[in-house]
């Protein structure tokens, strides 16, 4: 799952980013509205955590621009204001959810997870594929009753392949959706992660390589 955090308070933005990465999410950060909008339109984010009260380009304007552009990312708007009128205004602009500051971090994680499941082809909270069980909400997986110790990127790759429902997913799409913007487009990280994931999943093999197209469950 890939998330963009747009927040002008750099200390808060970095704290949110660190927390989300600990929750096994790929996170990019923008500290102003203009760069946030640019990144949101350039990359395919599952969820955009958008501060409403941004200087320069207001969060309301960014939200409207995203809707007008046909952006598929879900928008979670953050604000210091918590009145019912503010909530209605934010949702009417096209935001998918609304969270008042200060907030409990587990609530933020849960809201992001719920929105992400609506951003792309839906993955149920618990997915069964043969003897493989993947709990996307708790970020846990097991096979034949054996818990799998998956690294964040391994879990992200497995989750994305499951959401594709048999479609081959290219290495480029995996890199775009599971890694953040710091990833080198020429890296072998996807190939290495797939190899490690296959080893942890064990036999019979779950992930198939499709020549010139990528990988699929």
Secondary structure, DSSP 8 states (H G I E B T S, - for coil): -EEEEE-S-HHHHHHHHHHHHHTT-EEEEESSHHHHHHHHHHS--SEEEEESS-SSS-HHHHHHHHHHHT---EEEEEES---HHHHHHHHHTT-SEEEESS--HHHHHHHHHHHHHHHSS---SEEEETTEEEETTTTEEEETTEEE---HHHHHHHHHHHHTTT--B-HHHHHHHHS-TTS-TT-SHHHHHHHHHHHHH-SS---EEETTTEEE-
